[in-house]
Amino acid sequence: MKLYSAKSTFQHDEAHAVGVLVANLGTPDEPTEPALRRYLRQFLSDPRVIEIPRWRWWPILYGIVLRTRPKKSAAAYSEVWEEDGSPLLSIGQRQAAGIRQRLQAMNDRGPFVVELGMRYGNPSIPAALRRLRESGARRILILPLYPQYSASTTGSTFDAVARELMGWRWVPELRMVGQYHDEPVYIQALARSIREHWEREGRGERLLFSYHGVPERYLLDGDPYHCQCLKTSRLVAEELGLEPGTWDVTFQSRFGNEEWLKPYTDETVTELARSGVKHLDVVCPGFSADCLETLEEIAGENREYFEESGGERLSYIPALNDRPDHLDALAALILQHGQGWREVDGGRDREAEQRRRAETAERARAQGAES
């Protein structure tokens, strides 16, 4: 039995490529109770997500959560499920294809191979990394689609990558994008998407930046997520020329009984409606692709809260998804973080590279024959 795995058709003189792993959180295989139970078991067993000692958490997870939550979550997923499956997965596949197309179109760079991997569910991060290895990737860049860093998202992605590579014989050169919350191309794409939404749908009285929440103690323990969310919002507001008092930052999707980052989105939309705001716009800059938390929670549940409290219209501004400017920004981010790798820096003469490899292989064979 081999302790370490390797490429199935490995050759010492084969050409190498740069692999790009585009990673996101994940999704169940289908909107059913058994599928949600499998997905939630994997997701909520991650100590990066639930930072509670296992002896305390396991009875809660297996005795309560996995007995009650899958049915409710399956019903919620059914409301957003599309003909081709989960929105997060279908959008992620289009994002990976768009990035691949942009990188391959740069004839003086490459070759690049791009794969999509989900931290939980399928296609998994280990499977995506193995596909990159089979494609000849000797350098791999990890792009977690989380603009703002959190240990529970980006940190967990690194854990999954490292755990898989621990079993490889030839560990590739590795780089990882930690965050891009203040990258100008990302900020500009967000601002442009908001302007275009206003042009189509009209502009609301207030703009709400809603981010996925995390327990407040994560912030107190040194997680930069909260600060990066605030910075993203400020930079977008400046790009749009918004006046103070016309926009707010809130946090959604809390779980459990402890204090999470505040203010809470659901309480804020209710308060704004009761205060007389009739038309509210909501954007979720922490989500690179629309998913359950944006489509069902914001565009569904929170719209109902707003209207039930006296508001007339909550307008959800879609995530950047596979917008061309978003894919341009992500491709640019990959090139920026790949600087120093000759495949990325450009100016590469592929014919000369092939001749060099052939000459090197010939010399190696001759040397072997002589010995």
N, C-alpha and C positions, 0 to 999 in steps of 0.2 A: 504494500500500500504506500503510495507516494504522499509525503507530508505536504508538499507544495504543488500547486497547479500551474500550468503553463499553456501557452497558445497551442492549439491542437495540431497545427501544421507548421511548427516552428522551423525556420531556417536561419542560420547565422548571418547570411548575407542579404536577407530580405530588406526591402525598402521600409522605412519607418514613416509614421504619420503623426500628426497632432490630433489627439482626441479631445472632444469637448463634451462634458457631461452637463446637460441642462437638467437641473433638479428642482422638483417642487414637492409639496407636502404629500399629496396622494389622494386616493379616492377608492371607495368600495368597488367591487367588480360589477355589482348590480344593486338596485334599490330594494333589497329584500332584507328581512330580519336576520337570516343566517349570514348573509354577506356583510351586513353591518356589524354583527357580533365579531366576525373574524377581523374586520378592519379596526374596530374600536379596541379589541384586545391588543393588537399590535401597537396601535397609536398610544393608548393609555398605559401600556406597560413600559414605555420609554421613560427612564428616569430623568431625561432632559426635559420632558414635558410635565411630568408630575414629580416634583422634587419633595417627595415624602418617603420616609423609610419604608422599605418594602413590607416589613412586618405589620405596619399600620395600614398601608395602601391595599395590599392584596385582599383582605377581607371586604373592604369597601368595593374594590373593582369587581371581584368575582361574586360577592354576596349581594350587591345592590346594583351597581352600574350596568354590568353586562346582563342583568336580568330585566332591567327596565328601559334602558336607553335605546337599544337597537330598534325596537318597534317604533318609537317616536322618530328616531333619526331616519329610518327607512321611509316613513311617510313624508318627511321633509325632502329627502332626496328624490322621491317620486315626483314631487312638484317641479323640479328643475331638470329632471332627466330628459335627454334628447334622443332622437332616433339613433344617432351614432354613439350613444352612451353618455358618460359623465361630461358635463361642460369643461371641467378642469382638465380632463384627459384629452378631449378633442382639441381644445385650444392649445394645450401643451404640445401636442403632436404637430399642429400648424406652426407653433413658435419654433420648434426644433427644425422643421423643414425649411422655414424662412431663414433661420440663422445659417443652416447648412448651405442654402442657395447663395446667400450673400458671401460667405467665406470662400466657397468654391469658385465664385465668379471673379475672384481676385487672382488672375492668372500668374502673377509674380509671387504668389504665396502658396503655402500648402505642401502636400495635401492635408486636408482637414476631414475628419469624420466626426459626426455629431449624433449623440444619442440622448433620448429622454429617459430619466429615471425618477421614480417616486420614492420618497422616504418610507411611506407606508402603502401597501397594496402593490398593484402592478401597473406598468412595468417597473420592476424593482431596481434600486440602485446597483446591487450586486450583478444583476443580469445585464444592465446597461454597461457596466464597466467591463464585463467579460466580452460583450459585443465589440467594444472599443479595442480590446486586446486582440480579438480575432481579426480586426481590420488593420492591425499593424501599428496601433498607437503606442509609441514609446514615451511620449510626453502627453500628459492629460491635464486639462484645465477644468476645474469644477466651477460651474456657474449656478449657485442656488438662486432661484428667482424670488429672493426676499430682499427688497431694497434696503430695509433696515435690519441690522444684525440683532439677533436674539439667540441666547444659548439654546432655547427650545426649538429653534428652526435651523438657522445656519450651523450652530454648534452641533446639533443632532445629525445634520447632513454629513459633517466631517467625521463624526463617530461611525456612521454607516460605511463611508468610503474607507476609512482606516481599518475597520473590522474586516472588510472584504480583502483589502490589499495585504493584510497579515498572512493570508494563505497563498499569496502568489510567490513563485520562485523569483521572477524578475520584476521587482517593483519599479513602476515607471517614475520618471520625473513628474512632480506634482505641483500644481499651483491652484489656489482657490480664491475666488472673489469673496471677500468677507462682507462687504456692503457696498451699496452705490446710492445711498439715500440723498447725497448732495451732488451727484454727477450732473453737470449742466445739460447733457443730452437727455437724461431722464427727467429732470425738472422741466425742460422745454417741451418734451413730449406730453407730460402731464398737463401743463398749462395750455398747450394747443388743443388737447382733447376737451378740456373744460370750455374753452372759447367756442369750439365747434358745436358743443352741446348747447351752449347758450344761443348760438345763431340758429340752431334748428328748433329748440324747444322753448326759448325764452329764458330770461335770467331770473332766479329767485331772489328773495329779499336777503337771505343769508346763505353762506356756503359752509357746509359741515365736512371736515376731514375726519373720517372714521377709520380707526385702525383696530386690528385684532388685539384684544387685551391680553395681559399676562398678570400674574399675581404681583401686587405692589412690592412684596419682599424681594422679587427678582431685581427690581430697580435698586432697592436698598443694598442688595448684595453685590452690586457693581455691573449689572447688565445695562448696556448703553441704549437699548431699544427705545425707551421713552424719550430720551434726549434726541435721538435721530428722527423719531416721528415728528417731534416739534420742529426740528430744523427743516425737514422736508416741507412741512406745511408753510413755514415762514417763507421759504425760498419760492414756493409756488405762488403764494399770496403776493410776494414782491414782483414776480414775473408777470402776474395779472394786474398789478397796480391796485390791489385791494386796500381799502381804508380800514384802519383798526375798528373793531366792533362789527364788521360785516362778515367775519368768518370765525369758526371755532374748531377746536380739536377735541375729539372724544374717542372712547375705546369701547369695543363691542365684544360679544361672544364670551362673556365670563362664565366660569364653571365652578361649582362648589360654593362654599359659604364664606371663604376668607375675602379680605379686601383685595380688589384688583385695581389696576390703574384707573384713575378717574379724570374727568367726569365720564359717566357711562352714557353710551349713545342712546339707549332706549329712554333713559330718564331725561336726557337733554332734548330729544325731539318732542317729547311730551310737554316739557316746560316751555319750549319755544312756541309751540302751538297755543298753549294757554296764555302766553304773553302777547299774542296777537299776530304772530308770524303766520302768513297764509300760504306762502310758496317757499319751500325749503329745498335747496340742492344738496345732495350728499355724494361725495367722492371717496373712494377707498384706496389711497395710494400705496398701502402696504400689500395689496393683492395684485400680482402681475397678471392674473387671469381670473375671470369671473368664475364663481364657484358657489357652493351652498351658502357661505357666509355673506356673499354680496347679493345673490339673486333671491334667496329665500328670506334671509334675515333682514337685509336692508330694504330691498325693493318690495318685500312682502310684509313681514312682521312690523318693521318700523314704520312703513307707510301707513299701516292700519293704526298704530299707536298715534301717529301724527293726525290723521283724519278724525279719529275718535275723540281727540282732545281739542278739536276746533280748527285744525289746519285744513287747507283745501287741496294742497298738492305737494307731495314729496317726490322730487324728481331725482332718480338715481343716475349718476353719470358713470357709464360703463368703465371697467378696467381697461388698461391699455391693450390687453389681449394680443392679437397678431396684427395690430396696426403697423403699417410700413415704418413709421418713424420710431415705434417701439423696437421693432426688429433691427432697424439701423443702429439704434442706441445700444442694444445688446451685443451686436456684432462688433461695434466700435469698442465696447467694454472688453470683449474677449481679446481683441488685438492689443489693447492697452496693457492688459495684464500678461499677455504673452510676449512682451518685448524682451529681446535677448535670445529668444529661440530663433534660430535662423529660418525655420519654416514660416515664422510669423513676421519677421522683420522685412521680408520682401526682397526683390532683386535677385531671386534665386533662378539660376539657369538649370532647368530640369534636365535638358539633354546632357549638359556637362556633369550634372549630378549622377545620371545613369552611367555615363562613361567612367566616372570615378569609381562607382561601386563595382562595375564590371572589371576594371583594372585591378582593384583591390582584391576581388574574389580570385582573379587569375593568379596574382602573386601568391595568395594564400595557398592555392592548389599546388602551385609550383614548389613552394616551400615544403609543403606536405610530402610531395613526391620525392624531393631531394633528401628528406630525412628518412 
